[in-house]
Amino acid sequence: MLEDPRVNFAISTGRTRMGINHLGLQTDSDEELDSLNDQLQRADVHTAAERDVTCCYARSNKYG
């Protein structure tokens, strides 16, 4: 995980196709997450809200 910006890299090794599984930007609050999503929407990046989901062994809110 990088600290600035807070980026998570998930690299898959237990699948048929190895490599980067997903990239994520981490926030400290739901408000910051929603603000980041607003920026992505303005940049024409389409996302879908995922609330209270299990991801990487933790429960979280995210946009996928």
N, CA, C and O atoms as a Maestro MAE file, in Angstrom:
{
 s_m_m2io_version
 :::
 2.0.0
}

f_m_ct {
 s_m_title
 :::
 protein
 m_atom[256] {
  # First column is atom index #
  i_m_mmod_type
  r_m_x_coord
  r_m_y_coord
  r_m_z_coord
  i_m_residue_number
  s_m_chain_name
  s_m_pdb_residue_name
  s_m_pdb_atom_name
  i_m_atomic_number
  :::
  1 25 0.837 -1.175 0.000 1 A "MET " " N  " 7
  2 3 0.000 0.000 0.000 1 A "MET " " CA " 6
  3 2 0.884 1.240 0.000 1 A "MET " " C  " 6
  4 15 1.812 1.359 0.800 1 A "MET " " O  " 8
  5 25 0.587 2.139 -0.889 2 A "LEU " " N  " 7
  6 3 1.270 3.425 -0.921 2 A "LEU " " CA " 6
  7 2 0.529 4.394 -0.003 2 A "LEU " " C  " 6
  8 15 -0.683 4.264 0.171 2 A "LEU " " O  " 8
  9 25 1.218 5.343 0.575 3 A "GLU " " N  " 7
  10 3 0.599 6.263 1.523 3 A "GLU " " CA " 6
  11 2 0.066 7.551 0.908 3 A "GLU " " C  " 6
  12 15 -0.915 8.102 1.407 3 A "GLU " " O  " 8
  13 25 0.687 8.047 -0.168 4 A "ASP " " N  " 7
  14 3 0.229 9.315 -0.718 4 A "ASP " " CA " 6
  15 2 0.357 9.300 -2.223 4 A "ASP " " C  " 6
  16 15 1.460 9.549 -2.711 4 A "ASP " " O  " 8
  17 25 -0.670 9.029 -2.998 5 A "PRO " " N  " 7
  18 3 -2.021 8.775 -2.511 5 A "PRO " " CA " 6
  19 2 -2.118 7.372 -1.932 5 A "PRO " " C  " 6
  20 15 -1.271 6.519 -2.198 5 A "PRO " " O  " 8
  21 25 -3.163 7.142 -1.136 6 A "ARG " " N  " 7
  22 3 -3.349 5.841 -0.490 6 A "ARG " " CA " 6
  23 2 -3.910 4.854 -1.516 6 A "ARG " " C  " 6
  24 15 -5.117 4.811 -1.758 6 A "ARG " " O  " 8
  25 25 -3.029 4.077 -2.106 7 A "VAL " " N  " 7
  26 3 -3.381 3.136 -3.167 7 A "VAL " " CA " 6
  27 2 -3.091 1.724 -2.696 7 A "VAL " " C  " 6
  28 15 -2.017 1.449 -2.161 7 A "VAL " " O  " 8
  29 25 -4.048 0.829 -2.896 8 A "ASN " " N  " 7
  30 3 -3.869 -0.594 -2.595 8 A "ASN " " CA " 6
  31 2 -3.742 -1.357 -3.910 8 A "ASN " " C  " 6
  32 15 -4.513 -1.130 -4.841 8 A "ASN " " O  " 8
  33 25 -2.777 -2.254 -3.983 9 A "PHE " " N  " 7
  34 3 -2.609 -3.128 -5.132 9 A "PHE " " CA " 6
  35 2 -2.902 -4.554 -4.668 9 A "PHE " " C  " 6
  36 15 -2.343 -5.001 -3.666 9 A "PHE " " O  " 8
  37 25 -3.757 -5.265 -5.371 10 A "ALA " " N  " 7
  38 3 -4.013 -6.665 -5.050 10 A "ALA " " CA " 6
  39 2 -3.475 -7.509 -6.204 10 A "ALA " " C  " 6
  40 15 -3.975 -7.428 -7.326 10 A "ALA " " O  " 8
  41 25 -2.468 -8.308 -5.925 11 A "ILE " " N  " 7
  42 3 -1.853 -9.143 -6.955 11 A "ILE " " CA " 6
  43 2 -2.270 -10.584 -6.714 11 A "ILE " " C  " 6
  44 15 -2.025 -11.136 -5.641 11 A "ILE " " O  " 8
  45 25 -2.893 -11.187 -7.703 12 A "SER " " N  " 7
  46 3 -3.431 -12.537 -7.590 12 A "SER " " CA " 6
  47 2 -2.378 -13.578 -7.921 12 A "SER " " C  " 6
  48 15 -1.704 -13.485 -8.946 12 A "SER " " O  " 8
  49 25 -2.237 -14.584 -7.041 13 A "THR " " N  " 7
  50 3 -1.333 -15.697 -7.328 13 A "THR " " CA " 6
  51 2 -2.061 -17.031 -7.292 13 A "THR " " C  " 6
  52 15 -1.494 -18.039 -7.713 13 A "THR " " O  " 8
  53 25 -3.295 -17.074 -6.805 14 A "GLY " " N  " 7
  54 3 -4.014 -18.328 -6.670 14 A "GLY " " CA " 6
  55 2 -5.031 -18.571 -7.760 14 A "GLY " " C  " 6
  56 15 -5.977 -19.334 -7.562 14 A "GLY " " O  " 8
  57 25 -4.859 -17.947 -8.892 15 A "ARG " " N  " 7
  58 3 -5.804 -18.084 -9.999 15 A "ARG " " CA " 6
  59 2 -5.080 -18.592 -11.236 15 A "ARG " " C  " 6
  60 15 -3.851 -18.662 -11.270 15 A "ARG " " O  " 8
  61 25 -5.846 -18.940 -12.234 16 A "THR " " N  " 7
  62 3 -5.274 -19.392 -13.492 16 A "THR " " CA " 6
  63 2 -4.441 -18.282 -14.124 16 A "THR " " C  " 6
  64 15 -3.335 -18.524 -14.607 16 A "THR " " O  " 8
  65 25 -4.981 -17.062 -14.117 17 A "ARG " " N  " 7
  66 3 -4.263 -15.914 -14.688 17 A "ARG " " CA " 6
  67 2 -3.644 -15.119 -13.546 17 A "ARG " " C  " 6
  68 15 -4.365 -14.564 -12.716 17 A "ARG " " O  " 8
  69 25 -2.334 -15.059 -13.496 18 A "MET " " N  " 7
  70 3 -1.648 -14.293 -12.465 18 A "MET " " CA " 6
  71 2 -1.541 -12.833 -12.882 18 A "MET " " C  " 6
  72 15 -1.605 -12.503 -14.067 18 A "MET " " O  " 8
  73 25 -1.379 -11.979 -11.901 19 A "GLY " " N  " 7
  74 3 -1.184 -10.569 -12.184 19 A "GLY " " CA " 6
  75 2 -2.012 -9.703 -11.269 19 A "GLY " " C  " 6
  76 15 -2.487 -10.169 -10.233 19 A "GLY " " O  " 8
  77 25 -2.193 -8.449 -11.635 20 A "ILE " " N  " 7
  78 3 -2.949 -7.511 -10.815 20 A "ILE " " CA " 6
  79 2 -4.416 -7.885 -10.855 20 A "ILE " " C  " 6
  80 15 -5.012 -7.993 -11.927 20 A "ILE " " O  " 8
  81 25 -4.998 -8.082 -9.675 21 A "ASN " " N  " 7
  82 3 -6.410 -8.417 -9.559 21 A "ASN " " CA " 6
  83 2 -7.246 -7.154 -9.535 21 A "ASN " " C  " 6
  84 15 -8.249 -7.059 -10.243 21 A "ASN " " O  " 8
  85 25 -6.845 -6.182 -8.727 22 A "HIS " " N  " 7
  86 3 -7.531 -4.892 -8.708 22 A "HIS " " CA " 6
  87 2 -6.648 -3.828 -8.066 22 A "HIS " " C  " 6
  88 15 -5.691 -4.130 -7.352 22 A "HIS " " O  " 8
  89 25 -6.992 -2.597 -8.338 23 A "LEU " " N  " 7
  90 3 -6.322 -1.447 -7.738 23 A "LEU " " CA " 6
  91 2 -7.372 -0.676 -6.958 23 A "LEU " " C  " 6
  92 15 -8.527 -0.612 -7.379 23 A "LEU " " O  " 8
  93 25 -6.997 -0.096 -5.842 24 A "GLY " " N  " 7
  94 3 -7.966 0.651 -5.053 24 A "GLY " " CA " 6
  95 2 -7.370 1.907 -4.456 24 A "GLY " " C  " 6
  96 15 -6.175 1.966 -4.168 24 A "GLY " " O  " 8
  97 25 -8.212 2.914 -4.273 25 A "LEU " " N  " 7
  98 3 -7.849 4.128 -3.569 25 A "LEU " " CA " 6
  99 2 -8.552 4.080 -2.222 25 A "LEU " " C  " 6
  100 15 -9.770 3.904 -2.173 25 A "LEU " " O  " 8
  101 25 -7.822 4.230 -1.139 26 A "GLN " " N  " 7
  102 3 -8.379 4.097 0.198 26 A "GLN " " CA " 6
  103 2 -8.646 5.463 0.811 26 A "GLN " " C  " 6
  104 15 -7.845 6.386 0.662 26 A "GLN " " O  " 8
  105 25 -9.782 5.589 1.506 27 A "THR " " N  " 7
  106 3 -10.135 6.838 2.172 27 A "THR " " CA " 6
  107 2 -10.348 6.586 3.661 27 A "THR " " C  " 6
  108 15 -10.470 5.441 4.096 27 A "THR " " O  " 8
  109 25 -10.390 7.669 4.435 28 A "ASP " " N  " 7
  110 3 -10.599 7.564 5.876 28 A "ASP " " CA " 6
  111 2 -12.065 7.653 6.282 28 A "ASP " " C  " 6
  112 15 -12.410 7.342 7.422 28 A "ASP " " O  " 8
  113 25 -12.933 8.075 5.359 29 A "SER " " N  " 7
  114 3 -14.345 8.242 5.711 29 A "SER " " CA " 6
  115 2 -15.233 7.980 4.499 29 A "SER " " C  " 6
  116 15 -14.777 8.003 3.356 29 A "SER " " O  " 8
  117 25 -16.515 7.731 4.776 30 A "ASP " " N  " 7
  118 3 -17.475 7.553 3.687 30 A "ASP " " CA " 6
  119 2 -17.635 8.852 2.893 30 A "ASP " " C  " 6
  120 15 -17.848 8.817 1.681 30 A "ASP " " O  " 8
  121 25 -17.533 9.988 3.571 31 A "GLU " " N  " 7
  122 3 -17.654 11.276 2.883 31 A "GLU " " CA " 6
  123 2 -16.511 11.454 1.882 31 A "GLU " " C  " 6
  124 15 -16.730 11.901 0.757 31 A "GLU " " O  " 8
  125 25 -15.301 11.106 2.293 32 A "GLU " " N  " 7
  126 3 -14.146 11.205 1.401 32 A "GLU " " CA " 6
  127 2 -14.280 10.212 0.244 32 A "GLU " " C  " 6
  128 15 -13.919 10.527 -0.890 32 A "GLU " " O  " 8
  129 25 -14.796 9.023 0.527 33 A "LEU " " N  " 7
  130 3 -15.027 8.018 -0.510 33 A "LEU " " CA " 6
  131 2 -16.023 8.534 -1.538 33 A "LEU " " C  " 6
  132 15 -15.799 8.413 -2.743 33 A "LEU " " O  " 8
  133 25 -17.133 9.115 -1.057 34 A "ASP " " N  " 7
  134 3 -18.144 9.643 -1.973 34 A "ASP " " CA " 6
  135 2 -17.587 10.803 -2.794 34 A "ASP " " C  " 6
  136 15 -17.908 10.933 -3.975 34 A "ASP " " O  " 8
  137 25 -16.760 11.641 -2.183 35 A "SER " " N  " 7
  138 3 -16.141 12.751 -2.906 35 A "SER " " CA " 6
  139 2 -15.207 12.236 -4.003 35 A "SER " " C  " 6
  140 15 -15.201 12.761 -5.116 35 A "SER " " O  " 8
  141 25 -14.430 11.218 -3.686 36 A "LEU " " N  " 7
  142 3 -13.542 10.618 -4.681 36 A "LEU " " CA " 6
  143 2 -14.359 10.014 -5.816 36 A "LEU " " C  " 6
  144 15 -13.986 10.139 -6.982 36 A "LEU " " O  " 8
  145 25 -15.466 9.364 -5.485 37 A "ASN " " N  " 7
  146 3 -16.320 8.795 -6.520 37 A "ASN " " CA " 6
  147 2 -16.901 9.898 -7.407 37 A "ASN " " C  " 6
  148 15 -17.002 9.723 -8.621 37 A "ASN " " O  " 8
  149 25 -17.280 11.022 -6.817 38 A "ASP " " N  " 7
  150 3 -17.777 12.146 -7.613 38 A "ASP " " CA " 6
  151 2 -16.728 12.595 -8.621 38 A "ASP " " C  " 6
  152 15 -17.054 12.886 -9.772 38 A "ASP " " O  " 8
  153 25 -15.467 12.652 -8.192 39 A "GLN " " N  " 7
  154 3 -14.381 13.037 -9.099 39 A "GLN " " CA " 6
  155 2 -14.239 12.025 -10.235 39 A "GLN " " C  " 6
  156 15 -14.029 12.401 -11.388 39 A "GLN " " O  " 8
  157 25 -14.354 10.746 -9.901 40 A "LEU " " N  " 7
  158 3 -14.259 9.709 -10.939 40 A "LEU " " CA " 6
  159 2 -15.409 9.828 -11.936 40 A "LEU " " C  " 6
  160 15 -15.205 9.683 -13.141 40 A "LEU " " O  " 8
  161 25 -16.606 10.090 -11.442 41 A "GLN " " N  " 7
  162 3 -17.767 10.246 -12.328 41 A "GLN " " CA " 6
  163 2 -17.559 11.421 -13.285 41 A "GLN " " C  " 6
  164 15 -17.874 11.321 -14.471 41 A "GLN " " O  " 8
  165 25 -17.034 12.527 -12.775 42 A "ARG " " N  " 7
  166 3 -16.769 13.698 -13.628 42 A "ARG " " CA " 6
  167 2 -15.694 13.401 -14.670 42 A "ARG " " C  " 6
  168 15 -15.649 14.048 -15.716 42 A "ARG " " O  " 8
  169 25 -14.829 12.427 -14.390 43 A "ALA " " N  " 7
  170 3 -13.784 12.028 -15.335 43 A "ALA " " CA " 6
  171 2 -14.272 10.912 -16.264 43 A "ALA " " C  " 6
  172 15 -13.480 10.306 -16.987 43 A "ALA " " O  " 8
  173 25 -15.578 10.649 -16.238 44 A "ASP " " N  " 7
  174 3 -16.208 9.629 -17.094 44 A "ASP " " CA " 6
  175 2 -15.816 8.206 -16.724 44 A "ASP " " C  " 6
  176 15 -15.810 7.322 -17.580 44 A "ASP " " O  " 8
  177 25 -15.488 7.979 -15.459 45 A "VAL " " N  " 7
  178 3 -15.220 6.620 -14.963 45 A "VAL " " CA " 6
  179 2 -16.515 6.128 -14.323 45 A "VAL " " C  " 6
  180 15 -17.017 6.734 -13.376 45 A "VAL " " O  " 8
  181 25 -17.047 5.038 -14.842 46 A "HIS " " N  " 7
  182 3 -18.317 4.521 -14.350 46 A "HIS " " CA " 6
  183 2 -18.075 3.574 -13.171 46 A "HIS " " C  " 6
  184 15 -17.257 2.658 -13.260 46 A "HIS " " O  " 8
  185 25 -18.788 3.802 -12.075 47 A "THR " " N  " 7
  186 3 -18.644 2.990 -10.876 47 A "THR " " CA " 6
  187 2 -20.027 2.595 -10.363 47 A "THR " " C  " 6
  188 15 -21.037 3.175 -10.761 47 A "THR " " O  " 8
  189 25 -20.058 1.614 -9.485 48 A "ALA " " N  " 7
  190 3 -21.290 1.185 -8.824 48 A "ALA " " CA " 6
  191 2 -21.007 1.066 -7.331 48 A "ALA " " C  " 6
  192 15 -20.004 0.477 -6.929 48 A "ALA " " O  " 8
  193 25 -21.891 1.626 -6.513 49 A "ALA " " N  " 7
  194 3 -21.709 1.587 -5.061 49 A "ALA " " CA " 6
  195 2 -21.861 0.163 -4.543 49 A "ALA " " C  " 6
  196 15 -22.766 -0.569 -4.947 49 A "ALA " " O  " 8
  197 25 -20.967 -0.211 -3.650 50 A "GLU " " N  " 7
  198 3 -21.030 -1.501 -2.957 50 A "GLU " " CA " 6
  199 2 -20.889 -1.194 -1.471 50 A "GLU " " C  " 6
  200 15 -19.808 -0.815 -1.021 50 A "GLU " " O  " 8
  201 25 -21.956 -1.351 -0.710 51 A "ARG " " N  " 7
  202 3 -21.966 -0.976 0.704 51 A "ARG " " CA " 6
  203 2 -21.916 -2.210 1.591 51 A "ARG " " C  " 6
  204 15 -22.593 -3.205 1.335 51 A "ARG " " O  " 8
  205 25 -21.106 -2.130 2.635 52 A "ASP " " N  " 7
  206 3 -20.992 -3.170 3.662 52 A "ASP " " CA " 6
  207 2 -20.710 -4.539 3.041 52 A "ASP " " C  " 6
  208 15 -21.406 -5.514 3.326 52 A "ASP " " O  " 8
  209 25 -19.687 -4.600 2.195 53 A "VAL " " N  " 7
  210 3 -19.307 -5.846 1.522 53 A "VAL " " CA " 6
  211 2 -17.989 -6.378 2.086 53 A "VAL " " C  " 6
  212 15 -17.189 -5.623 2.637 53 A "VAL " " O  " 8
  213 25 -17.781 -7.663 1.945 54 A "THR " " N  " 7
  214 3 -16.522 -8.269 2.355 54 A "THR " " CA " 6
  215 2 -15.551 -8.196 1.187 54 A "THR " " C  " 6
  216 15 -15.837 -8.658 0.082 54 A "THR " " O  " 8
  217 25 -14.389 -7.599 1.463 55 A "CYS " " N  " 7
  218 3 -13.357 -7.455 0.443 55 A "CYS " " CA " 6
  219 2 -12.004 -7.569 1.134 55 A "CYS " " C  " 6
  220 15 -11.736 -6.852 2.098 55 A "CYS " " O  " 8
  221 25 -11.169 -8.447 0.655 56 A "CYS " " N  " 7
  222 3 -9.833 -8.596 1.217 56 A "CYS " " CA " 6
  223 2 -9.903 -8.846 2.730 56 A "CYS " " C  " 6
  224 15 -9.131 -8.270 3.495 56 A "CYS " " O  " 8
  225 25 -10.817 -9.693 3.144 57 A "TYR " " N  " 7
  226 3 -10.944 -10.113 4.544 57 A "TYR " " CA " 6
  227 2 -11.432 -9.006 5.474 57 A "TYR " " C  " 6
  228 15 -11.221 -9.097 6.684 57 A "TYR " " O  " 8
  229 25 -12.078 -7.964 4.948 58 A "ALA " " N  " 7
  230 3 -12.619 -6.895 5.783 58 A "ALA " " CA " 6
  231 2 -13.967 -6.463 5.231 58 A "ALA " " C  " 6
  232 15 -14.234 -6.633 4.041 58 A "ALA " " O  " 8
  233 25 -14.821 -5.902 6.086 59 A "ARG " " N  " 7
  234 3 -16.092 -5.341 5.639 59 A "ARG " " CA " 6
  235 2 -15.829 -3.871 5.328 59 A "ARG " " C  " 6
  236 15 -15.169 -3.171 6.096 59 A "ARG " " O  " 8
  237 25 -16.356 -3.410 4.185 60 A "SER " " N  " 7
  238 3 -16.112 -2.020 3.807 60 A "SER " " CA " 6
  239 2 -17.167 -1.521 2.839 60 A "SER " " C  " 6
  240 15 -17.971 -2.289 2.312 60 A "SER " " O  " 8
  241 25 -17.145 -0.229 2.623 61 A "ASN " " N  " 7
  242 3 -17.914 0.415 1.577 61 A "ASN " " CA " 6
  243 2 -16.953 0.728 0.447 61 A "ASN " " C  " 6
  244 15 -15.811 1.126 0.680 61 A "ASN " " O  " 8
  245 25 -17.421 0.545 -0.777 62 A "LYS " " N  " 7
  246 3 -16.550 0.831 -1.907 62 A "LYS " " CA " 6
  247 2 -17.353 1.084 -3.155 62 A "LYS " " C  " 6
  248 15 -18.568 0.892 -3.178 62 A "LYS " " O  " 8
  249 25 -16.676 1.512 -4.184 63 A "TYR " " N  " 7
  250 3 -17.268 1.636 -5.518 63 A "TYR " " CA " 6
  251 2 -16.486 0.706 -6.428 63 A "TYR " " C  " 6
  252 15 -15.256 0.685 -6.397 63 A "TYR " " O  " 8
  253 25 -17.184 -0.042 -7.217 64 A "GLY " " N  " 7
  254 3 -16.520 -0.992 -8.111 64 A "GLY " " CA " 6
  255 2 -16.778 -0.667 -9.542 64 A "GLY " " C  " 6
  256 15 -16.293 -1.367 -10.431 64 A "GLY " " O  " 8
  :::
 }
 m_bond[255] {
  # First column is bond index #
  i_m_from
  i_m_to
  i_m_order
  :::
  1 1 2 1
  2 2 3 1
  3 3 4 2
  4 3 5 1
  5 5 6 1
  6 6 7 1
  7 7 8 2
  8 7 9 1
  9 9 10 1
  10 10 11 1
  11 11 12 2
  12 11 13 1
  13 13 14 1
  14 14 15 1
  15 15 16 2
  16 15 17 1
  17 17 18 1
  18 18 19 1
  19 19 20 2
  20 19 21 1
  21 21 22 1
  22 22 23 1
  23 23 24 2
  24 23 25 1
  25 25 26 1
  26 26 27 1
  27 27 28 2
  28 27 29 1
  29 29 30 1
  30 30 31 1
  31 31 32 2
  32 31 33 1
  33 33 34 1
  34 34 35 1
  35 35 36 2
  36 35 37 1
  37 37 38 1
  38 38 39 1
  39 39 40 2
  40 39 41 1
  41 41 42 1
  42 42 43 1
  43 43 44 2
  44 43 45 1
  45 45 46 1
  46 46 47 1
  47 47 48 2
  48 47 49 1
  49 49 50 1
  50 50 51 1
  51 51 52 2
  52 51 53 1
  53 53 54 1
  54 54 55 1
  55 55 56 2
  56 55 57 1
  57 57 58 1
  58 58 59 1
  59 59 60 2
  60 59 61 1
  61 61 62 1
  62 62 63 1
  63 63 64 2
  64 63 65 1
  65 65 66 1
  66 66 67 1
  67 67 68 2
  68 67 69 1
  69 69 70 1
  70 70 71 1
  71 71 72 2
  72 71 73 1
  73 73 74 1
  74 74 75 1
  75 75 76 2
  76 75 77 1
  77 77 78 1
  78 78 79 1
  79 79 80 2
  80 79 81 1
  81 81 82 1
  82 82 83 1
  83 83 84 2
  84 83 85 1
  85 85 86 1
  86 86 87 1
  87 87 88 2
  88 87 89 1
  89 89 90 1
  90 90 91 1
  91 91 92 2
  92 91 93 1
  93 93 94 1
  94 94 95 1
  95 95 96 2
  96 95 97 1
  97 97 98 1
  98 98 99 1
  99 99 100 2
  100 99 101 1
  101 101 102 1
  102 102 103 1
  103 103 104 2
  104 103 105 1
  105 105 106 1
  106 106 107 1
  107 107 108 2
  108 107 109 1
  109 109 110 1
  110 110 111 1
  111 111 112 2
  112 111 113 1
  113 113 114 1
  114 114 115 1
  115 115 116 2
  116 115 117 1
  117 117 118 1
  118 118 119 1
  119 119 120 2
  120 119 121 1
  121 121 122 1
  122 122 123 1
  123 123 124 2
  124 123 125 1
  125 125 126 1
  126 126 127 1
  127 127 128 2
  128 127 129 1
  129 129 130 1
  130 130 131 1
  131 131 132 2
  132 131 133 1
  133 133 134 1
  134 134 135 1
  135 135 136 2
  136 135 137 1
  137 137 138 1
  138 138 139 1
  139 139 140 2
  140 139 141 1
  141 141 142 1
  142 142 143 1
  143 143 144 2
  144 143 145 1
  145 145 146 1
  146 146 147 1
  147 147 148 2
  148 147 149 1
  149 149 150 1
  150 150 151 1
  151 151 152 2
  152 151 153 1
  153 153 154 1
  154 154 155 1
  155 155 156 2
  156 155 157 1
  157 157 158 1
  158 158 159 1
  159 159 160 2
  160 159 161 1
  161 161 162 1
  162 162 163 1
  163 163 164 2
  164 163 165 1
  165 165 166 1
  166 166 167 1
  167 167 168 2
  168 167 169 1
  169 169 170 1
  170 170 171 1
  171 171 172 2
  172 171 173 1
  173 173 174 1
  174 174 175 1
  175 175 176 2
  176 175 177 1
  177 177 178 1
  178 178 179 1
  179 179 180 2
  180 179 181 1
  181 181 182 1
  182 182 183 1
  183 183 184 2
  184 183 185 1
  185 185 186 1
  186 186 187 1
  187 187 188 2
  188 187 189 1
  189 189 190 1
  190 190 191 1
  191 191 192 2
  192 191 193 1
  193 193 194 1
  194 194 195 1
  195 195 196 2
  196 195 197 1
  197 197 198 1
  198 198 199 1
  199 199 200 2
  200 199 201 1
  201 201 202 1
  202 202 203 1
  203 203 204 2
  204 203 205 1
  205 205 206 1
  206 206 207 1
  207 207 208 2
  208 207 209 1
  209 209 210 1
  210 210 211 1
  211 211 212 2
  212 211 213 1
  213 213 214 1
  214 214 215 1
  215 215 216 2
  216 215 217 1
  217 217 218 1
  218 218 219 1
  219 219 220 2
  220 219 221 1
  221 221 222 1
  222 222 223 1
  223 223 224 2
  224 223 225 1
  225 225 226 1
  226 226 227 1
  227 227 228 2
  228 227 229 1
  229 229 230 1
  230 230 231 1
  231 231 232 2
  232 231 233 1
  233 233 234 1
  234 234 235 1
  235 235 236 2
  236 235 237 1
  237 237 238 1
  238 238 239 1
  239 239 240 2
  240 239 241 1
  241 241 242 1
  242 242 243 1
  243 243 244 2
  244 243 245 1
  245 245 246 1
  246 246 247 1
  247 247 248 2
  248 247 249 1
  249 249 250 1
  250 250 251 1
  251 251 252 2
  252 251 253 1
  253 253 254 1
  254 254 255 1
  255 255 256 2
  :::
 }
}
